[in-house]
Amino acid sequence: MNLKELLNDILKLIGLTLAPVNSNSETITLIELDKDSGKYYVKPVSGKKVSRNIHEFEHILKDLLEFGYANVESSLGGSGSSRHHPETILSNLPYIEHFKYKNKKHILLLDNPTHDYGTLKEASGIELRKVKAALTAKDTLNYYEIHKKLNQINNQISYSLQEVSTKYPGEIRQEGITECLQSLTLLEESFSQIFFKTNKRVEPLFEDSLSLNSQTDNDNLEEDLDNDEEDIDYNEKASFDRKNLKIRQLTMSFSLIYDRIQYNEIELQPDFQRKERVWSQKEKSLLIESILLGLPIPMFYFAERENGTWLIVDGLQRTTTIFDYMRGKFILTDLKYFNDPNDSVYKKSFQDLPRQYQRKIREYQINGHLISVEKNDFEMVRELFQRINTYGRALSPQEIRCALNPGSSIPFIRYLAETPEFIDSTFGKVNPKRMKDMEYVLGIISFILFSYRDYKYNREDDFLVHTMKYLNKFNFKLNGTFSDEEGHSLPQWKNDECSEVFYTLFEKFKKGISISNNIFGTHRFKKKNSPSINKQLLIMMVSVFALLDDDIVAELISTKNKFIAKFDGLISGDIPSYVDWISESYNDSDKDFDYAISQSTGKKATILYRFDNFISLIQDITNKEVLIEGVIKNDN
């Protein structure tokens, strides 16, 4: 069937009275069909002769041939009145039947005649069931999902082909595959053109399975935070058993490292790490040039997790650069020795390098150390992570905790750290680059979870690790991933895959922040007349307020001016402390509350002193006994 054949059949209807599909419409008579002028003429039973454009039949036929059915109004993109004449004419052809779907009239193109010229027939039986099934399928068809799938397939094939050509250049013929990829790309681009998206609504259609945002030291963002000396007291004697330590020397080729990364056996960007400054194009190119020249590069250090995967303690940028270059992510620029445009290396990707240079990179041997420690000896690993760093920067204390304690606790504390409640309450001044915000949140959550009364640790770091290990026993799943881009939305909780303890902690976390804001306003978490947030005040206030009974909270809010005045006096020393130190040496040296929130703040004596005095102040103001119990009891 083509337009010429259709028009010839329509000519057979001239002079016949044609009944409409819609019983409420009037009959018409086809008067004339003039192919030369592109017009056809119809006369309603009551009215004047009307001229119509033959192209209407062309548009309708296109849908009939493509789908086997058509809604004339939709085919013409017009109103109901515009479809009446062509719909009536076509329905009176012997091989076209009509039917209704979702209260709209449709016509159906059949292979063989089922009725006479100038008569109507409503579709029924198996043909009707089939066409309605087709329409239902069309309605549920998601063009965007098709486009997304095409994009994924295209990227996956390209990625796989690139991987093969990277490892085995020149060993396969790619012409046919390349042509298929080009056709697939054109098809995907055609689909992409039918979607309208503003810049704000654009979503990535395909994400690499590996996140390769590498890191270097870029922790110079200013923070309005008091300095403290609590987290890792390096003057204390470290307690670990050297028998638990195993360090193996490694000699590996880049080809082997590439394979390990491909199979997720080396983590380039663990889920707990945030993005930082990546190397420039020049820095990356110079590293590759050093390898091509056969120059030695610094030692690599890896730490082995219990599951056998490796973390990169030192050498993340170098590993990422080499992996990216081998998979074609950049070309070589700004080279010192291969700077001649006629040189075979100049501005070349890995795939475009001569085979001898590709082989030189793949077979280049690196020297490294693999550190394995018994799973319970975290002190040993912590010490190693702090000491080992020859080319970049040492991991921060919280990065180390996360590296050693993967599990549910990490996405949970990151989620809390990125909530508007925490960011707004801390005035957006806690730097997330080195996971400082996550460390603050972990401190708050730890004291909400276990309280402070039975605190038994000599080092606060052990307490924080205990919290992470405890929370890792429970499920916490998110829909989606975190983003380091400004203005991003937090991923949603998977309600059926998040344990109750996380809901409880989140609600108390928000409660503690809300009360702090309500009582102290813009002076929250600060010493009097200081613009800086004090970490220990933040952790203490939020965790204590989170666990207070509502009647005590109401009393504090109603007398907040008096409470603030006494609290400032406690910090300044104008008001004597309520509770003595558990350490006689501290009592003898007249150390006060200000010392407890400023120096050696991670020690047991200091933690108990500041919490006990803050609780006693609340009791003094409210004249009520304050009993602070954590969410979990007797597990500290």
C-alpha positions in Angstrom: 0.0 0.0 0.0 1.2 3.5 -1.0 -0.4 6.9 -1.3 -1.1 6.4 -5.1 -2.9 3.1 -4.5 -4.9 4.6 -1.6 -6.0 7.6 -3.7 -7.1 5.3 -6.5 -9.3 3.3 -4.0 -10.7 6.6 -2.6 -11.8 7.6 -6.2 -14.2 4.6 -6.1 -16.1 6.4 -3.3 -17.0 9.4 -5.4 -20.8 10.0 -5.4 -21.5 7.6 -2.6 -23.2 8.7 0.7 -20.6 7.9 3.3 -21.8 7.2 6.9 -19.5 8.6 9.7 -17.8 6.6 12.4 -19.3 8.9 15.0 -23.1 8.4 14.9 -23.5 12.0 16.1 -21.8 13.4 12.9 -23.6 13.8 9.6 -23.1 11.9 6.5 -21.0 13.3 3.7 -20.6 12.7 -0.1 -17.2 12.7 -1.8 -17.6 15.0 -4.8 -14.2 15.1 -6.4 -10.5 14.1 -5.9 -8.1 16.2 -7.9 -4.6 14.7 -7.7 -3.0 17.6 -9.8 -4.3 20.3 -7.5 -3.8 18.2 -4.4 -7.4 18.8 -3.3 -10.5 16.7 -2.6 -14.0 18.0 -2.1 -16.8 16.7 0.1 -20.3 17.9 0.8 -22.1 17.4 4.1 -25.7 16.4 3.9 -26.6 19.9 5.1 -24.0 22.4 4.0 -21.8 23.7 1.3 -19.0 21.9 -0.6 -15.7 21.9 1.3 -12.2 21.5 -0.1 -9.6 19.5 1.8 -5.9 18.8 1.2 -4.9 15.4 -0.1 -1.8 15.5 2.2 -4.2 14.6 5.0 -4.4 11.1 3.6 -0.6 10.9 3.4 -0.2 11.7 7.1 -2.8 9.2 8.1 -1.4 6.5 5.8 2.1 7.0 7.4 0.7 6.0 10.8 -1.3 3.2 9.3 1.7 1.7 7.6 4.0 2.3 10.7 1.6 1.0 13.4 -1.2 -0.7 11.5 -3.7 1.6 13.2 -4.2 5.4 13.6 -6.1 8.0 15.5 -6.9 10.4 12.7 -7.1 13.4 15.0 -3.6 12.6 16.3 -2.2 11.9 12.8 -3.4 15.3 11.6 -2.5 17.1 14.8 -5.8 18.9 14.6 -9.1 19.3 16.3 -12.1 16.9 16.2 -13.7 18.7 13.3 -10.6 18.3 11.1 -10.7 14.5 11.4 -14.3 14.0 10.5 -14.0 14.1 6.7 -10.8 12.0 6.2 -11.8 9.6 8.9 -15.2 9.0 7.3 -13.7 8.5 3.8 -11.0 6.1 5.0 -13.4 4.1 7.2 -15.7 3.4 4.1 -12.8 1.6 2.4 -13.2 -2.2 2.4 -9.9 -3.0 4.1 -10.2 -0.4 6.9 -12.3 -1.0 10.1 -12.9 1.3 13.0 -12.9 0.8 16.8 -12.8 2.8 20.0 -9.8 2.9 22.4 -9.9 5.1 25.6 -13.0 6.8 24.3 -11.3 7.9 21.1 -12.1 6.6 17.6 -9.3 4.8 15.7 -9.1 3.1 12.3 -7.4 -0.2 11.6 -5.6 -1.2 8.4 -6.2 -4.9 7.4 -4.5 -7.1 4.8 -7.8 -8.1 3.1 -11.2 -6.6 2.5 -13.9 -7.3 5.1 -16.8 -5.2 3.8 -17.9 -3.3 0.7 -16.9 0.1 -0.6 -19.1 2.8 1.0 -19.9 0.7 4.1 -18.5 0.7 7.7 -17.4 -2.2 9.8 -16.4 -2.1 13.5 -13.4 -4.2 14.4 -14.0 -7.2 16.6 -12.7 -10.6 17.7 -9.0 -11.4 17.6 -8.1 -8.4 15.5 -9.6 -6.0 18.0 -7.8 -7.7 20.9 -4.5 -7.5 19.1 -4.8 -3.9 18.2 -5.8 -2.8 21.7 -2.9 -4.8 23.1 -0.6 -2.9 20.7 -2.0 0.5 21.7 -1.6 -0.4 25.4 2.0 -1.3 24.7 2.6 1.9 22.9 1.1 3.9 25.8 3.5 2.3 28.2 6.5 2.6 25.9 9.0 4.9 27.5 11.1 6.6 24.8 13.4 8.1 27.4 14.2 4.6 28.8 14.9 3.3 25.2 17.3 6.2 24.7 18.9 5.6 28.0 19.3 1.9 27.2 20.8 2.7 23.8 23.2 5.1 25.5 24.2 2.4 28.0 24.7 -0.2 25.4 26.7 2.2 23.2 29.0 3.1 26.1 29.4 -0.4 27.3 30.4 -1.7 23.9 32.8 1.2 23.4 34.3 0.7 26.8 34.7 -3.1 26.3 36.2 -2.6 22.8 38.6 0.1 24.2 39.6 -2.3 27.0 40.5 -5.0 24.5 42.3 -2.7 22.2 44.2 -1.3 25.2 45.4 -4.6 26.3 45.8 -6.2 22.9 46.4 -3.4 20.3 46.7 -4.5 16.7 45.4 -8.0 17.4 41.8 -7.5 16.3 40.1 -6.0 13.3 37.8 -3.2 14.4 36.4 -1.9 11.2 33.1 -3.8 11.4 32.6 -3.2 15.1 33.4 0.5 14.6 30.7 0.8 11.9 28.2 -0.9 14.2 29.1 1.5 16.9 28.7 4.5 14.6 25.3 3.3 13.6 24.3 2.8 17.2 25.6 6.2 18.1 23.5 7.8 15.3 20.4 5.9 16.5 21.0 7.1 20.1 21.5 10.7 18.9 18.3 10.5 17.0 16.4 9.4 20.1 18.2 12.1 22.2 16.7 14.8 19.9 13.1 14.1 20.9 13.7 15.1 24.6 13.5 18.5 26.0 15.5 19.1 29.1 16.7 22.3 30.8 20.2 22.4 32.2 18.9 21.8 35.7 17.0 18.7 34.7 19.8 16.9 32.7 20.7 13.6 34.3 23.7 11.4 33.5 22.5 8.5 31.3 25.5 6.3 31.9 28.0 6.4 34.7 31.3 4.6 34.6 31.4 1.7 37.0 34.5 3.2 38.5 34.6 6.7 40.1 38.1 8.0 39.4 38.2 11.4 41.0 41.6 11.3 42.6 42.9 13.3 45.5 45.8 15.4 46.5 46.4 17.7 49.4 44.0 20.7 49.0 42.9 21.2 52.6 43.5 24.9 52.8 39.9 26.1 52.9 39.5 28.4 55.8 37.2 27.4 58.7 35.9 29.5 61.6 36.7 26.7 64.0 38.5 26.6 67.3 41.7 24.6 67.1 41.7 21.6 69.5 44.2 18.9 70.2 42.0 16.0 71.0 41.7 13.6 68.2 45.0 11.7 68.1 47.3 12.4 70.9 50.6 11.5 69.3 52.5 12.0 72.5 50.7 9.0 74.0 52.5 5.7 73.6 50.8 3.7 70.9 49.7 0.3 71.9 49.9 -2.4 69.3 51.5 -5.8 68.7 54.1 -5.7 66.0 53.6 -9.4 65.5 50.3 -8.6 63.8 52.0 -6.5 61.2 52.7 -8.0 57.8 54.3 -5.9 55.1 55.1 -7.4 51.7 57.2 -5.9 49.0 55.5 -5.9 45.6 56.7 -5.6 42.0 53.8 -5.2 39.6 53.2 -4.1 36.0 50.7 -1.5 35.1 48.9 -4.1 33.1 48.2 -6.0 36.3 47.2 -2.9 38.2 44.8 -2.1 35.3 43.2 -5.5 35.6 42.8 -5.2 39.4 41.1 -1.9 39.1 38.8 -3.3 36.4 37.7 -6.0 38.7 37.3 -3.7 41.7 40.2 -5.3 43.5 41.9 -1.9 43.9 39.6 1.0 45.1 40.5 4.2 43.4 37.7 6.2 45.1 36.2 4.4 48.1 32.7 5.4 48.9 33.8 7.4 52.0 36.2 9.7 50.2 35.2 13.1 49.0 36.6 14.7 45.8 39.6 17.0 46.0 41.8 18.7 43.6 42.8 16.4 40.7 46.1 16.6 38.9 46.3 19.0 35.9 46.7 17.8 32.4 50.3 18.8 32.5 51.0 16.9 35.7 49.4 13.8 34.3 51.3 14.0 31.0 54.6 14.5 32.7 54.1 11.3 34.8 53.4 9.3 31.6 56.4 10.9 29.9 58.6 9.8 32.9 57.4 6.2 32.4 58.1 6.3 28.6 61.6 7.5 29.4 62.0 4.7 31.8 62.5 6.9 34.9 61.7 5.5 38.3 58.6 6.8 40.1 58.0 6.9 43.9 57.0 3.9 45.9 53.4 2.8 46.1 51.7 1.8 49.4 48.6 -0.4 49.6 46.5 -1.6 52.5 44.7 -4.9 52.3 41.2 -5.1 53.6 39.7 -8.3 55.1 37.9 -9.1 51.8 41.1 -8.9 49.9 40.6 -5.6 48.2 43.3 -3.0 48.3 43.2 0.6 49.4 45.8 3.1 48.1 47.5 4.6 51.1 50.0 6.5 49.0 50.0 6.8 45.2 46.3 7.5 44.4 47.0 10.2 41.9 49.6 8.2 40.0 47.5 5.1 39.9 44.4 7.1 38.7 46.5 8.9 36.0 47.9 5.7 34.6 44.5 4.0 34.6 42.9 7.0 32.9 45.5 7.2 30.3 45.4 3.5 29.4 41.6 3.8 28.9 41.9 6.8 26.7 40.7 9.6 29.0 43.3 12.1 27.9 46.2 12.8 25.5 49.7 13.8 26.2 50.4 17.6 26.3 53.1 19.9 27.7 55.8 17.3 27.5 59.4 18.3 28.1 61.2 15.7 25.9 58.5 14.5 23.4 57.6 18.0 22.4 58.2 17.8 18.7 54.9 17.8 16.7 56.4 15.1 14.4 57.2 12.9 17.4 55.2 9.7 17.6 54.2 10.5 21.2 53.2 14.1 20.7 49.5 14.7 21.6 48.8 11.0 21.5 46.3 9.0 23.4 47.3 5.5 24.6 45.5 3.9 21.7 47.3 6.1 19.2 50.8 5.4 20.6 53.1 3.1 18.6 53.0 -0.4 19.9 56.4 -0.3 21.5 55.4 2.6 23.7 52.1 1.0 24.6 54.1 -2.1 25.6 56.5 0.1 27.6 53.6 1.4 29.7 51.8 -1.9 30.2 55.0 -3.7 31.2 56.4 -0.9 33.4 57.2 -2.3 36.8 56.3 -0.4 39.9 57.7 -1.0 43.4 55.3 -1.0 46.3 54.4 -2.3 49.7 51.2 -4.2 50.7 50.3 -3.7 54.3 48.3 -6.4 56.0 47.3 -6.2 59.7 45.2 -8.5 61.9 41.6 -7.2 61.8 41.5 -6.2 65.4 44.7 -4.3 65.6 43.4 -0.9 64.4 46.1 0.9 66.3 48.8 -0.5 64.2 47.0 0.4 60.9 46.2 3.9 62.2 49.9 4.5 63.0 50.9 3.3 59.5 48.3 5.4 57.7 49.5 8.5 59.6 53.2 7.9 58.9 53.2 6.6 55.3 53.1 9.4 52.8 55.8 10.2 50.4 54.1 11.9 47.4 50.8 13.4 48.4 49.2 13.8 51.8 48.5 11.6 54.8 44.9 10.6 55.3 42.9 12.5 58.0 41.8 10.7 61.2 38.3 10.3 59.9 39.4 9.0 56.5 41.4 6.4 58.4 38.4 5.4 60.5 36.4 5.0 57.4 39.1 3.1 55.5 39.3 0.6 58.4 35.6 0.3 59.1 33.6 0.1 55.9 29.9 -0.4 56.3 26.6 1.2 57.1 28.0 3.8 59.4 29.8 5.7 56.6 26.9 6.6 54.4 24.8 7.3 57.5 27.2 9.9 59.1 27.9 11.4 55.7 24.1 11.8 55.1 23.7 13.6 58.4 26.8 15.8 57.7 25.2 16.9 54.4 21.7 17.6 55.8 20.5 21.2 55.7 20.0 21.0 59.5 23.7 20.3 60.2 25.1 22.7 57.5 22.9 25.6 58.5 23.4 25.0 62.2 27.2 25.2 61.7 26.9 28.1 59.4 28.4 26.1 56.5 31.8 26.5 58.1 32.8 22.9 58.7 35.1 21.8 55.9 33.9 18.6 54.2 37.1 18.1 52.2 38.9 16.0 54.8 35.8 14.6 56.3 35.9 17.0 59.1 32.1 17.4 59.0 31.7 13.6 59.2 34.0 13.5 62.2 31.9 16.1 64.0 28.7 14.1 63.2 30.3 10.9 64.4 31.2 12.5 67.7 27.6 13.7 68.2 26.1 10.3 67.2 28.5 8.4 69.5 27.4 10.3 72.6 23.7 10.1 71.6 24.1 6.3 71.0 26.1 5.5 74.2 25.8 8.6 76.3 28.9 9.7 78.2 28.3 8.4 81.7 30.0 5.0 81.3 32.7 6.4 79.0 35.7 4.0 79.5 38.2 4.9 76.7 41.5 6.6 77.2 41.4 7.9 73.6 38.3 9.4 72.0 39.3 7.8 68.7 38.7 4.3 70.1 35.2 5.5 71.2 34.4 6.8 67.7 35.7 3.5 66.1 33.5 1.6 68.5 30.4 3.5 67.3 31.2 2.8 63.6 31.7 -0.9 64.3 28.4 -1.0 66.2 26.4 0.7 63.5 28.0 -1.5 60.8 26.0 -4.4 62.3 22.8 -2.8 60.9 21.4 -2.1 57.5 21.4 1.4 56.0 20.7 1.7 52.2 20.2 4.7 50.1 18.5 5.2 46.7 21.2 6.9 44.6 24.6 8.2 45.5 26.2 11.3 47.1 27.4 14.2 45.0 30.2 16.6 45.6 28.6 19.2 43.4 27.1 22.4 44.9 23.3 22.4 45.3 23.0 18.7 45.0 20.1 16.7 46.5 20.7 14.1 49.1 19.8 10.5 48.1 16.6 9.1 49.6 16.6 6.4 52.3 15.4 2.9 51.3 12.8 2.7 54.0 12.6 -1.1 54.0 16.4 -1.5 54.1 17.2 0.9 56.9 17.3 -0.4 60.5 15.3 1.3 63.2 18.4 2.5 65.1 19.2 4.9 62.2 15.8 6.5 62.3 16.1 7.0 66.1 19.5 8.5 65.8 18.5 10.8 63.0 15.4 12.1 64.9 17.5 12.8 68.0 20.3 14.4 66.0 17.7 16.8 64.5 16.2 17.4 67.9 19.6 18.3 69.5 20.4 20.7 66.7 17.0 22.4 66.9 17.2 22.9 70.6 20.7 24.3 70.2 19.5 26.8 67.6 16.5 27.7 69.7 18.4 28.5 72.9 21.7 30.0 71.6 20.6 31.4 68.3 23.6 32.7 66.2 25.9 32.3 69.2 25.5 28.5 69.3 28.6 26.3 69.7 30.8 29.4 70.3 32.6 30.9 73.3 31.3 34.4 74.2 32.6 37.1 71.8 34.2 34.4 69.6 33.3 34.1 65.9 34.5 30.5 65.8 32.7 27.2 66.2 34.1 25.1 69.0 34.0 21.4 68.1 33.6 20.2 71.7 30.7 22.6 72.4 29.0 21.4 69.2 29.3 17.7 70.1 28.4 18.2 73.7 25.4 20.5 73.2 23.7 18.6 70.4 24.2 15.2 72.0 23.0 16.3 75.5 20.0 18.3 74.1 19.1 15.3 72.0 18.7 13.1 75.1 16.9 15.6 77.4 13.3 15.0 78.4 10.8 17.5 76.8 9.8 19.1 80.1 13.5 20.0 80.8 13.9 21.3 77.3 10.8 23.6 77.8 12.2 24.9 81.1 15.6 25.7 79.5 14.0 27.5 76.6 11.8 29.6 78.9 14.9 30.6 81.0 17.4 30.7 78.1 18.8 34.1 78.9 19.7 33.0 82.4 21.1 29.7 81.1 23.3 31.4 78.5 24.6 33.9 81.0 25.6 31.1 83.4 27.0 29.0 80.6 29.2 31.9 79.5 30.3 32.4 83.1 31.3 28.7 83.3 33.5 29.0 80.3 35.1 32.3 81.3 35.7 31.1 84.9 33.5 33.7 86.5 31.3 30.9 87.8 33.1 28.0 89.6 32.7 24.5 88.2 30.0 22.3 89.5 32.0 19.1 89.4 35.7 18.4 90.0 38.0 16.6 87.7 38.4 12.8 88.2 42.2 13.5 87.9 43.8 15.0 91.0 46.6 16.5 88.9 44.0 18.4 86.9 42.3 19.7 90.1 45.7 20.7 91.6 46.6 22.7 88.4 43.3 24.6 88.5 42.3 23.6 85.0 38.8 24.9 84.2 35.9 24.4 81.8 37.6 26.4 79.1 40.5 24.0 79.2 38.1 21.1 78.9 36.8 22.4 75.6 40.1 23.6 74.2 43.0 21.2 75.1 43.5 17.5 75.4 39.8 17.3 74.7 39.8 13.6 73.7 41.0 12.3 77.1 38.5 10.5 79.4 39.1 13.0 82.2 38.4 16.0 80.0 35.3 14.5 78.4 33.7 13.5 81.7 34.5 16.9 83.2 32.9 19.0 80.5 29.8 16.8 80.2 29.3 16.6 84.0 29.5 20.3 84.4 27.2 21.0 81.5 24.6 18.6 82.9 25.0 20.1 86.4 24.4 23.6 84.9 21.1 22.4 83.3 20.1 20.9 86.7 20.9 24.2 88.4 18.8 26.2 85.9 15.8 23.9 85.9 15.9 22.6 89.5 15.3 19.2 88.0 17.3 16.0 88.0 18.8 15.3 84.6 19.5 11.7 83.7 21.2 11.2 80.4 20.8 7.8 78.9 22.0 6.8 75.5 19.9 5.1 72.8 21.9 1.9 73.5 22.7 1.0 77.1 25.5 -1.0 78.6 27.4 -1.3 75.3 30.0 1.4 75.9 
